[in-house]
C-alpha cells in the first residue's frame, strides 16, 4: 500500500464511525409510547432495559400502553466532586399512553443524581429510584 492509501484508512474509519453514531431514530409506533433521553452535557445516558429485558437500541424506549419499568445507565464524567462513574437506576410508571411522547431528563448536583420522566405537557410524572454507581 502506498502512503496516500495509508493516510486515508483512518479518515475513512472515522467517517464510518461518525455516520453510524448519527443514524436516525426509527419512526415511533403510534400504538406505543415513545420515551426520549436527555442527559446533562458532560454525561451520557442509555436506555438499558424495559421490564427487565435488554433493549436493542439504547437511544430510546418504545413502550406499550400501561405500567412499565424502565432501567437506565448513566455514565457520569469526572467533575469537581467525583471521578468518572457508571450508574444504574430504574423507574416505574403505571400510565404510559399510546402515541404519547415522554422524556427522561437526567440531572445531578455533586454526587446526587436523578432522572425524571416528563410527559408531553412538561409535567414530571415519575423519578428514578436510588442510583447504584461504580467507579468508571
C-alpha atoms as a printed R data frame, in Angstrom:
    type eleno elety resid chain resno       x      y      z
1   ATOM     1    CA   UNK     A     1   0.000  0.000  0.000
2   ATOM     2    CA   UNK     A     2   1.211  3.486 -0.736
3   ATOM     3    CA   UNK     A     3   1.418  6.336  1.769
4   ATOM     4    CA   UNK     A     4  -1.685  8.089  0.437
5   ATOM     5    CA   UNK     A     5  -3.820  4.966  0.943
6   ATOM     6    CA   UNK     A     6  -2.477  4.507  4.485
7   ATOM     7    CA   UNK     A     7  -3.437  8.070  5.430
8   ATOM     8    CA   UNK     A     8  -6.943  7.618  4.013
9   ATOM     9    CA   UNK     A     9  -7.712  4.494  6.080
10  ATOM    10    CA   UNK     A    10  -8.049  6.286  9.464
11  ATOM    11    CA   UNK     A    11 -10.117  9.054  7.870
12  ATOM    12    CA   UNK     A    12 -12.488  6.549  6.248
13  ATOM    13    CA   UNK     A    13 -12.783  4.621  9.504
14  ATOM    14    CA   UNK     A    14 -13.620  7.771 11.453
15  ATOM    15    CA   UNK     A    15 -16.185  8.795  8.846
16  ATOM    16    CA   UNK     A    16 -17.872  5.387  9.032
17  ATOM    17    CA   UNK     A    17 -17.925  5.515 12.846
18  ATOM    18    CA   UNK     A    18 -19.422  9.005 12.966
19  ATOM    19    CA   UNK     A    19 -22.090  8.189 10.391
20  ATOM    20    CA   UNK     A    20 -23.150  5.120 12.419
21  ATOM    21    CA   UNK     A    21 -23.484  7.274 15.552
22  ATOM    22    CA   UNK     A    22 -25.601  9.778 13.638
23  ATOM    23    CA   UNK     A    23 -28.076  7.163 12.396
24  ATOM    24    CA   UNK     A    24 -31.604  8.450 12.599
25  ATOM    25    CA   UNK     A    25 -34.093  7.119 15.109
26  ATOM    26    CA   UNK     A    26 -36.882  4.886 13.814
27  ATOM    27    CA   UNK     A    27 -40.339  6.386 13.397
28  ATOM    28    CA   UNK     A    28 -42.381  5.976 16.614
29  ATOM    29    CA   UNK     A    29 -45.178  3.396 16.503
30  ATOM    30    CA   UNK     A    30 -48.485  5.229 17.200
31  ATOM    31    CA   UNK     A    31 -49.695  2.219 19.219
32  ATOM    32    CA   UNK     A    32 -46.852  2.697 21.735
33  ATOM    33    CA   UNK     A    33 -45.465  5.469 23.915
34  ATOM    34    CA   UNK     A    34 -42.075  6.905 22.966
35  ATOM    35    CA   UNK     A    35 -39.522  7.883 25.607
36  ATOM    36    CA   UNK     A    36 -36.551 10.025 24.596
37  ATOM    37    CA   UNK     A    37 -33.402 10.615 26.649
38  ATOM    38    CA   UNK     A    38 -31.932 13.951 27.749
39  ATOM    39    CA   UNK     A    39 -28.737 13.932 29.776
40  ATOM    40    CA   UNK     A    40 -26.544 16.690 31.151
41  ATOM    41    CA   UNK     A    41 -23.816 17.875 28.795
42  ATOM    42    CA   UNK     A    42 -20.948 16.036 30.483
43  ATOM    43    CA   UNK     A    43 -22.849 12.754 30.989
44  ATOM    44    CA   UNK     A    44 -24.195 10.011 28.723
45  ATOM    45    CA   UNK     A    45 -27.456  8.140 29.338
46  ATOM    46    CA   UNK     A    46 -28.573  4.883 27.732
47  ATOM    47    CA   UNK     A    47 -31.873  3.043 27.797
48  ATOM    48    CA   UNK     A    48 -30.886 -0.383 29.167
49  ATOM    49    CA   UNK     A    49 -33.957 -2.490 29.887
50  ATOM    50    CA   UNK     A    50 -37.730 -2.420 29.604
51  ATOM    51    CA   UNK     A    51 -39.458 -4.610 32.197
52  ATOM    52    CA   UNK     A    52 -36.150 -6.400 32.837
53  ATOM    53    CA   UNK     A    53 -35.474 -7.221 29.157
54  ATOM    54    CA   UNK     A    54 -32.432 -5.703 27.371
55  ATOM    55    CA   UNK     A    55 -33.176 -3.236 24.578
56  ATOM    56    CA   UNK     A    56 -31.688 -3.474 21.070
57  ATOM    57    CA   UNK     A    57 -31.163  0.322 20.844
58  ATOM    58    CA   UNK     A    58 -30.097  2.362 23.868
59  ATOM    59    CA   UNK     A    59 -31.155  5.721 22.422
60  ATOM    60    CA   UNK     A    60 -34.852  5.495 23.350
61  ATOM    61    CA   UNK     A    61 -37.664  3.411 24.834
62  ATOM    62    CA   UNK     A    62 -40.718  2.348 22.830
63  ATOM    63    CA   UNK     A    63 -43.285  1.312 25.415
64  ATOM    64    CA   UNK     A    64 -46.681 -0.421 25.064
65  ATOM    65    CA   UNK     A    65 -49.556  1.264 26.966
66  ATOM    66    CA   UNK     A    66 -49.827  0.547 30.682
67  ATOM    67    CA   UNK     A    67 -47.410  0.018 33.561
68  ATOM    68    CA   UNK     A    68 -43.702 -0.489 32.804
69  ATOM    69    CA   UNK     A    69 -40.328 -0.404 34.495
70  ATOM    70    CA   UNK     A    70 -37.571  1.478 32.635
71  ATOM    71    CA   UNK     A    71 -33.915  0.921 33.512
72  ATOM    72    CA   UNK     A    72 -31.230  3.407 32.508
73  ATOM    73    CA   UNK     A    73 -27.457  3.615 32.685
74  ATOM    74    CA   UNK     A    74 -25.716  6.954 33.134
75  ATOM    75    CA   UNK     A    75 -22.005  7.410 32.575
76  ATOM    76    CA   UNK     A    76 -21.165 10.428 34.716
77  ATOM    77    CA   UNK     A    77 -17.975 12.127 33.575
78  ATOM    78    CA   UNK     A    78 -15.400 13.415 36.032
79  ATOM    79    CA   UNK     A    79 -16.467 16.545 37.881
80  ATOM    80    CA   UNK     A    80 -15.106 18.633 40.723
81  ATOM    81    CA   UNK     A    81 -16.936 16.392 43.191
82  ATOM    82    CA   UNK     A    82 -16.463 12.839 41.910
83  ATOM    83    CA   UNK     A    83 -14.436 10.721 39.499
84  ATOM    84    CA   UNK     A    84 -15.953  9.063 36.426
85  ATOM    85    CA   UNK     A    85 -18.632  6.556 37.360
86  ATOM    86    CA   UNK     A    86 -21.214  4.309 35.777
87  ATOM    87    CA   UNK     A    87 -24.618  4.390 37.437
88  ATOM    88    CA   UNK     A    88 -27.798  2.338 37.033
89  ATOM    89    CA   UNK     A    89 -31.340  3.137 38.151
90  ATOM    90    CA   UNK     A    90 -34.918  2.378 37.265
91  ATOM    91    CA   UNK     A    91 -38.341  3.925 37.459
92  ATOM    92    CA   UNK     A    92 -41.846  2.561 37.168
93  ATOM    93    CA   UNK     A    93 -44.698  4.472 35.608
94  ATOM    94    CA   UNK     A    94 -48.217  2.953 35.567
95  ATOM    95    CA   UNK     A    95 -49.917  5.082 32.883
96  ATOM    96    CA   UNK     A    96 -47.982  5.067 29.613
97  ATOM    97    CA   UNK     A    97 -50.393  6.029 26.812
98  ATOM    98    CA   UNK     A    98 -50.242  5.151 23.111
99  ATOM    99    CA   UNK     A    99 -48.828  7.808 20.760
100 ATOM   100    CA   UNK     A   100 -47.608  9.917 23.719
101 ATOM   101    CA   UNK     A   101 -44.068 11.246 23.882
102 ATOM   102    CA   UNK     A   102 -42.155 11.334 27.149
103 ATOM   103    CA   UNK     A   103 -38.657 12.485 28.056
104 ATOM   104    CA   UNK     A   104 -36.240 11.062 30.624
105 ATOM   105    CA   UNK     A   105 -34.294 14.057 31.950
106 ATOM   106    CA   UNK     A   106 -31.091 13.355 33.876
107 ATOM   107    CA   UNK     A   107 -29.685 15.873 36.324
108 ATOM   108    CA   UNK     A   108 -27.074 15.797 39.010
109 ATOM   109    CA   UNK     A   109 -25.621 18.024 41.673
110 ATOM   110    CA   UNK     A   110 -22.372 16.784 43.145
111 ATOM   111    CA   UNK     A   111 -22.834 13.096 43.869
112 ATOM   112    CA   UNK     A   112 -26.648 13.306 43.880
113 ATOM   113    CA   UNK     A   113 -28.181 12.168 40.594
114 ATOM   114    CA   UNK     A   114 -31.735 11.512 39.415
115 ATOM   115    CA   UNK     A   115 -33.757 11.054 36.247
116 ATOM   116    CA   UNK     A   116 -37.278 12.430 35.880
117 ATOM   117    CA   UNK     A   117 -39.903 11.142 33.458
118 ATOM   118    CA   UNK     A   118 -41.632 14.149 31.890
119 ATOM   119    CA   UNK     A   119 -44.819 13.872 29.803
120 ATOM   120    CA   UNK     A   120 -45.843 15.791 26.647
121 ATOM   121    CA   UNK     A   121 -47.218 18.608 28.783
122 ATOM   122    CA   UNK     A   122 -43.965 19.155 30.714
123 ATOM   123    CA   UNK     A   123 -45.275 17.525 33.886
124 ATOM   124    CA   UNK     A   124 -42.874 15.398 35.940
125 ATOM   125    CA   UNK     A   125 -44.715 12.092 36.365
126 ATOM   126    CA   UNK     A   126 -42.038  9.769 37.828
127 ATOM   127    CA   UNK     A   127 -38.495  9.775 39.209
128 ATOM   128    CA   UNK     A   128 -35.810  7.107 39.339
129 ATOM   129    CA   UNK     A   129 -35.150  5.204 42.498
130 ATOM   130    CA   UNK     A   130 -31.676  5.445 44.032
131 ATOM   131    CA   UNK     A   131 -28.763  5.133 41.607
132 ATOM   132    CA   UNK     A   132 -26.280  2.301 42.043
133 ATOM   133    CA   UNK     A   133 -22.867  3.648 40.967
134 ATOM   134    CA   UNK     A   134 -19.427  2.143 40.382
135 ATOM   135    CA   UNK     A   135 -16.169  3.864 39.514
136 ATOM   136    CA   UNK     A   136 -15.652  4.286 35.750
